[in-house]
Every structure is written in C-alpha cells, then in structure tokens.
Amino acid sequence: MPVCAQDESRAFIFGGDAFLAGRSVTHDAAGSDDLFMAGERVVGKTTITGSAHLVGREVTMDGGIGGDAYAAGEEIALRGDVVGDATLAGRSVSVAGVGGDLRVAGSKLRLGGAIGGTAMIAGEVIAFDAVVSGDVSLAAKRVAWGETASIGGRLIVFEEEPGETDVPERVVPAGRVERREIEDWDGPKPPSWGRVIVKFLMGVVVVAALAALVAALVPERLAEMRRQVLARPFHTLWVGFMAQSAIIGAGVLFALTIIGLLLTPAFVVLAIAAGFAGYVVAAYAFGVGLLLAFGRPDPASIAERALAAGVGALTAGLIGLIPFLGWLFILVLVLSGIGAITVRTIRPVFFADTY
C-alpha cells in the first residue's frame, strides 16, 4: 500500500517510522509507528501506533494516534482519538478524543470527545463540547458550551473582567470555578536561591560522574584528549569550531532539500550531544590543568580523575556566572572539548602534523 500520494512528495521509512514531506502529502499505509509529515497540505488516513508530528498549512488526521500528537498549522483537524497527550497550535483547531493532557492555542477552537487528563486552552472563539476528567485552564473571548460538555476537576478562567465568561452549572459547579484577571498573572516566578545552588551543584556532580565513567572505560583516550586540550588549546578550539559548524551546517543543508527537513531534529540532537560531551572532556582537562598548576601530579586513579572533573566543572561554572565573558568562556570550553574528541576519533588529515 502506498505511503504517500500526491504530486512532488517524498517518503522515507525507517524502523517502522514514516517521514513524509512535499507540497501535498497523504499517509495511508497501515502499521506505521511514529509519523512525521510536513507540507502545505498533510493528511493522515490510517491509525498509527506511535506519535504524530505534523506541520502544514492544512493538517488533517483521520486515523487514531497511539502516542502523543504535535501539530502546527493554519487549519488543524484531529478526527481520530489520541491515546497520549496533544499539543496543538493553529488558527482553526478541532480535536476529538485525547487520552492524556491537551494543550491547544488558536483563534477558533472546537473541542469534542473525552479528554483523560488536564486541558490548557487559549483562543478567541471556543466551541467546548468535551468531557474533561482533570483540571481546565481557559482563556477565551467567547465560549459556546455544548450539551455534553463537562469538567471533572477545577476550571480556571482567565478574563479581562472577572465574571464575563458564563459557565453553566451542568459543566462544572460554581465551587470549582476560579476566575482570574489576565493582568494579575505576573509570569513565572524566579526559583529560590537554594534551588539554584542545588541545581548548580548537581550539574557539577553529573559532570564529575560522567568524567569518572569515561576514565574507567577508556582511561588512555581520555588522557590523550586532556593532553590535546592543555598542550594545543587553540588547535582543539579551531577543530571544535569546524566540527560543530559542520554538524549545524549539515542540518541546514538537509533542511533545504525539504525531505531532509524531517531529519533536522536529529542534527540538533547531535549538536547538543556533541556540546555536552565536549564540555565534560574540557571541564576534566581544565580541572587537571588547575591541579597541575598547584603542584598536584597527573591523576592516576578514577577518584583523582573524578576530583579533577569536579574541580574543573565547579570553577568553570563559577566563571560562567560572569555576565557575557562567562558565557564566552563556557563556549570556548565546549568547542575545545569537541575539538579534542574530533582529533582523537576522526583524526582529520588536513589538521595532522606534517613533521
């Protein structure tokens, strides 16, 4: 059975997941797990067992979704049930049943079926005919309540003037309705200093633990990368810059092919993973350099290497708190670490020594 139909569309199947892109694409193959579709008009006609990631001017999903649903476009219609959560944004959005939580924003919203979790709803005109088991957060200019509409939890209504949104007793009792003015919302509150310090120290511990793990698995390779960073910092910085630029640039070039747009998230994940790995290696090298500067010998045991990584991560984190300059320092560390990993694993010829 064809995976997609319509003109100038492209499809790619990998591991049971379907990737489709084009001006107008239709997915009608049975047995697909996750579904990725992008185009001006995208249509899903069959049920999938995994999650759906849909982007287009006109998005229609007739089949059910066994996982979560993510959709963005001008017109979105999910006619089948979603087993997991649904996160939707568009000018006109209609939703059937959602087994988990619903998060939806748009101009015209039509909600039906059963919603098993909570619902966060923001729109101008809302036709509410859903049965929600949990709490509902609602911000709208006008709401039309359907005959079967009901809310099992609390209803939090954000209004310009408290009381302007009519809520029938059959939908939710008045005792479970909380009305708030939109102007009263000050946005998210900053975390406490205690929480910030705990998260900072947890980050140091994680970096130290990962460095100790790498030291236990491949001690010689980690030592070689550390020597690269300390002996040739500008060389590793340059190689790291080139390597990270190649990853990001490849993602952009793949996106220009349209079908490759579906693979762009993989390049984003790869760039983030490379940055994190580079930071672990560079923090360890930085810590060893600090200990050597104070007369300590090269770390020989796993505990000493973990200590060096902890010292490096703690010092780098404190320097990173300096406005602007701190961020540049962390960026240099990350790129240097990526460069050391690249030199050790790939050994690019055009960077090799010629003597």
KAQUIPE-V28833 format. One line per field, one symbol per residue. ss: DSSP state (@ for helix, = for strand, . for the rest). phi: phi as a letter, one per 40 degrees, with the letter a starting at -180 (. if undefined). A space follows every 10 residues. Layout:
BEGIN
ss=???
phi=???
END
This chain:
BEGIN
ss=........== ====..==== =======... ....====== ====...=.. .========= =...=...== ========.. .=...===== =====..=.. .========= =====...== ==..====== ==...====. .====....= =...=====. .......... ...@@@==== =@@@...... ..@@@@@@@@ @@@@@@@@@@ @@@@@@@.@@ @@@@@@@@@@ @.@@@@@@@@ @@@@@@@@@@ @@@@@@..@@ @@@@@@@@@@ @@@@@@@@@@ @@@@@@@@@@ @@@....... .@@@@@@@@@ @@@@@@@@@@ ....@@@@@@ @@@@@@@@@@ @@@@@...@@ @....
phi=.ccabhcfbb babaggcbbb aicabbbbcc gcccbbbaic bbbbbbcbcb cbbbbicbbb bcccbcbcbb aaicbbbbcc cbcccbbbaa cbbbbccbcb cbbaaicbbb bbgbbcbcbb bbacbbcbbb bbcbcbbbba cabbccccca bcbcbbbcbc bdgcccbccc cacdcbbbbb ccccccgccc cccccccccc cccccccccc cccccccbcc cccccccccc cbcccccccc cccccccccc cccccccgcc dccddccccc cccccccccc cccccccccc ccccgccdcb bccccccccc cccccccccc ccdgcccccc ccdccccccc ccccccfdcc bccbb
END
